Amino acid sequence: IRRSVAKPGDAIVVTGLHGLSRGGLELLLNPDLGDDLDTAERVKLIEAHQRPIPRLDVLPYLEKIPEQIAIAGMDSSDGLADALKQICNASGVGAVIEQSRLAIFSGLIKLAGQENAMNWVLYGGEDFELVLCLTPELAKNLVQELGKSASIIGKITKKTQIQLINADGLIVQEILNLSKGFQHF
């Protein structure tokens, strides 16, 4: 799996939910927040931050893909937007991400509101999920095998921009604003 082999027409698959670790960090820094969260939602967010689980469980499914088929991808530990940017830059391509396909954990919306939750999904970091670019057929097969723990969120394009679009196909934002993204220091 390399960042540099994404091709126009590839489907973009993400594993798991993004933004949970950022939500957990917020709860740890501000324990008085999240009054609307039930115990399970609060625990899920905090656990995502304190005990992230790298998606090694996906490897057996990827090993089924013939060796001659290139898979572009990387983990999203520095944020979903950052992973997309790195893959697209390394491959000389762009992407269109469908906002409606980005799953947002209901507890994250309760904690942060819809707009902040979406920003945390894109820029939160520390989620240790995977972002993979595959042919549409292989992507569908992978999502079927992984079930609810993966989804197709968009596609790779020839244009070198990364755009988030709404259900009407209108650009919601260019997601190259990595000043919002996770920063180690």
N, C-alpha and C positions, 0 to 999 in steps of 0.2 A: 504494500500500500504506500503510494507516494503522492505527494501534493501536486506534482507536476504533470499528471496524466489525465486531468479532467478534459472532456471533449464536449463541444456544443451538442446539445441533444441529450446528454446524460441527465438522469434523474438524480436529485439530491435527497438522500435518505439520512434522517437523524434517528438516533436511538434515544429512548427515554424522554424525560421532561427536562427542560432547561429553566433556569432562574430559581430553582429550589434552594441551592446553596446560598445565593444572594439573599433570599427571604430568610433563611436560617440565621445568617449573619446579622441581619436587621433585628431579628428577635433577640439574639444574644446581646447585641449592643443596646437595645431598647426593650427590656423585658416587659414594660408596661404597654407595649403595642400589641395588637392582635387580639383585642377583647372578643372579636367576633369568631375567632378560630376555636374549633373544638380541640380536645386534647390530641386526637390522632393527627389532625392537620399541623398543629404546633410541633409535635414530635417528628413528623415527616420532614418538615422544613429544617429543623435543627439537626436531625440525623444526616440530612443531605449535606449540610455544611461540615459537621464534625467527623463524619465517617463516610466519605464518598466511596463509591464502589466502581472501580474502573470496569469497563464493559468487555472483559475478557471472555464472557459467555458468548459473544458474537463470533469469536474466531472459528469455532467449528462450522458455522454456516458459511463463512467467507472461504474456508478451505475447500468447500464443495465447488467453488467457481473455478473453471479451468485456468491453469497457470498463465496461458497466453493472453488472457483477458485482463487488461490493466484496470486496477481499482484506484481511484483517487480518494484521498481522505486523510483525516487526522482526528485527534481528540479535540473536544471543545473546552478544555480546562481553562483557557483564557477567554472564553465566551464564544457563543455561536457565531456572532458577526465576525469576530477575529478569525475563527477557523475558516469561514467562507472567504474572507479576504485573502488569507494566506494561500488557500487552494487556488482561488481564481488568479492571483498574482503569479504564482508559480507556474500555472498552466497557460497564462496569457488569454484567459477567457473572463466572462462575467456570469451573472446569475440573476434569475428572477425568482423571488421567494413569495409564495402566496400566504398572506397574513392569516387567512382562515385555516390554513393547514398547520399553523404553529400551535400546538397544544399548550394550554396554560392551566396549571394546577389551580383548582378553585380556591384553595387556601391562600395561594399567592395573590389572587385578585382580592380576596377579603382583606388581606394584610396591606396591600399596596395600592389598590385601585387598578382599573383596567390598563390605563396608560403606563403607569410605573411598572406594572407586572410585565407588559410587553417589552419595555426597556430592559428589565431584568432578564427576560428570556433571551433577548438579543445580546446584551452586553454584560450580564452578571458574572460569568466565569465560575470556575471551580466545580462544575457539574460533572466532569469526567465522562461525558457521553461521547459518541462518535458521530462524525459527519462524513458521509461516504458518497461518492459520485460513481454511478454505474449506468449501464444501458437501461432504458425503461423496463425491459423484460426482466432483467436480473434484479432490478430494484423492486419490482412487484413481487417477485419470488422471495426475495429476502424479507420483505415486510410481511408476507404471508407466513413465512417460517417463524419469524420473531413475534408475530402477533401484535398485541397492543403496545409492545415496548419499542416499536419503531414506526416511522411514517415517512412518506415522501412529501417534502415541503416545497419543492420547486424544481427548476431545471437549469442546466448550464447553457449559456448563450455565447454567441460570437462577440457581442459588445462587451467591453471590459468594465462595465458598471455592474454593481450589485444593487438590485432594486427590490424593495418590498412593495407588493401590490395588494390592493383590496379585491373583494369579490367581483367588482366591476372592471377590473384590470387597470385601475388608476394607480399611479405611483403614490404610495403613502410616504415613503422616505427612501433616500439613498442610504444604505446601511454601511457606508464606509466611514461614518463618523466615529472613529475609534477613540476619540477623546472621552467618550462615555464609557468605554470598555474597562474591563478589569485591568488594574495596574498593580504589579507586584510591589512597587515602591512609590 
